[in-house]
Amino acid sequence: MGHNWAPFVEGMRGVRTAHLLVYAFHMPAFVLLCGYFSRGFTGRPDQVRKLLAGVLLPYLAFEAAYAGVYALFLDQPFAVTPTEPQSVCWFLAALFLWRLTSPLWRAVRWPVAVAAVLSVGAGLTDLGGELALSRVLMFLPWFVLGLRLRSEHLRPLRNRAARRWALPLMALAAVGAYWAAPRVDPRWVLMEHGSAQLGVEPYVYVGVRLGLFAVSAVLVAAFLALVPSRRTGFTALGAVTVYPFLLHGLLVKAVQGLGGYGPVYEGGLLAVGATTVLAVVCAVLLGSAPVRRALWPLVEPHFPGWLSPDGRADEDAGGGGPAARRPKRGEARPRAGKRLRGRTALSGRSVGSGRTGGPATHGGTASPVRP
């Protein structure tokens, strides 16, 4: 949804409002959860192989895919540049680096504070576009915070009082975003640009960034409080969200290159609303069984057995097994007594597999999605 709003942020206040609101919390929340599900990563060889298969191999595959789309639809020369991530691939690069550093943060005193200093300091330097280092560092505190969290820390968000206050807080944030829309540069919430690029003094940049930490923390808590605790009709989609995450950007760039957003802009907010609905439908379709059957070698590859010390691939080193790649027809969601195989978006854990520890105990590999 956010990527489909991007072409209209500058010209429509309503879209800019939605963009500011969503981007103020959705990436911090997601990075926080990725850190939470990385608590069990200690750097064991099997964990590293899962990380290579689940993150690095898809990263290289989709860097090539996006280079092809840029060449076909945006008239750019075909060039695969792994050190300069394209489109959504930056998150794969970031996730790879974040998870590799997980053991480091257990050896540091006040890890969240140290990560926050690195995050703000990154905005006072010019890191360029190598490996998306600006975003890697600017979002780092959320990942480290997730590493430090335990289930008891999140339990207060599940009580009635938290849920009762969450919706009014989100509504208040929407009003604030509407007020800020014509006054605030939307690049602030992308966590990609430093003080020089935003045109502000370093002391202003530091103050705003610290304020954004506080605002995002409140909104992340409100969002998590609103997440249903029971199974719903869309619960099973969480096991396959890596597919729409990686694939939707190809469609967005193709539509952009074909001039498809021009008529939407002319149609105003109503047309943008219809595009938003279409984006949701598209995300569901990209996670469907036929798409997964066709594309699992790119999205959920296995670690090559010939590279393993024992000459064979780990059982769950990449895509969650053949059953995950060939879902049963009509399978909609996990049911009691049955197994819906497939890797969860954040933990790499088999849904309904009976495991309760997830990566906190098994060191699974996180697969990225956008909530």
LINLINGI-V989814 format. One record per backbone hydrogen bond with DSSP energy under -0.5 kcal/mol. NH is the residue of the N-H (numbers start at 1). CO is the residue of the C=O. Records with the same first field share a line. If there is no record, write none. Layout:
# LINLINGI-V989814
NH->CO  CO
This chain:
# LINLINGI-V989814
5->1
6->2
8->5
9->5  6
12->8
16->12
17->13
18->14
19->15
20->16
21->17
22->18
23->19
24->20
25->22
26->22
29->25
30->26
31->27
32->28
33->29
34->30
35->31
36->32
37->33
38->35
39->36
41->38
42->40
48->44
49->45
50->46
51->47
52->48
53->49
54->50
55->51
56->51
57->52
59->55
60->56
61->57
62->58
63->59
64->60
65->61
66->62
67->63
68->64
69->65
70->66
71->67
72->68
73->69
74->69  70
76->70
81->79
84->81
89->86
90->87
91->88
92->88
93->89
94->90
95->91
96->92
97->93
98->94
99->95
100->96
101->97
102->99
104->101
105->101  102
106->102  103
107->104
111->108
114->110
115->111
116->112
117->113
118->114
119->115
120->116
121->117
122->118
123->119  120
124->121
125->122
127->125
130->127
131->83
132->129
133->130
136->132
137->133
138->134
139->135
142->139
143->139
144->140
145->141
146->142
147->143
148->144
149->145
153->150
154->150  151
155->151
156->152
157->154
158->155
159->156
163->159
164->160
165->161
166->162
167->163
168->164
169->165
170->166
171->167
172->168
173->169
174->170
175->171
176->172
177->173
178->174
179->175
180->176
181->177
182->178
183->180
184->180
188->185
189->186
190->187
191->187  188
192->187
195->123
198->194
199->195
200->195
205->201
206->202
207->203
208->204
209->205
210->206
211->207
212->208
213->209
214->210
215->211
216->212
217->213
218->214
219->215
220->216
221->217
222->218
223->219
224->220
225->221
226->222
227->223
235->232
237->234
238->235
239->236
240->237
243->240
244->240
245->241
246->242
247->243
248->244
249->245
250->247
251->247
252->248
253->249
254->250
255->251
256->252
257->253
258->254
259->256
260->255
262->259
263->259
264->260
265->261
266->262
267->263
268->264  265
271->267
272->268
273->269
274->270
275->271
276->272
277->273
278->274
279->275
280->276
281->277
282->278
283->279
284->280
285->281
286->282
287->283  284
288->285
292->288
293->289
294->290
295->291
296->292
298->295
299->295
300->296
307->304
308->305
311->308
317->314
319->300
324->321
325->321
326->322
331->328
338->335
340->338  351
341->339
344->349
345->238
348->344
351->342
353->350
360->357
361->358
362->358
363->359
367->345
371->369
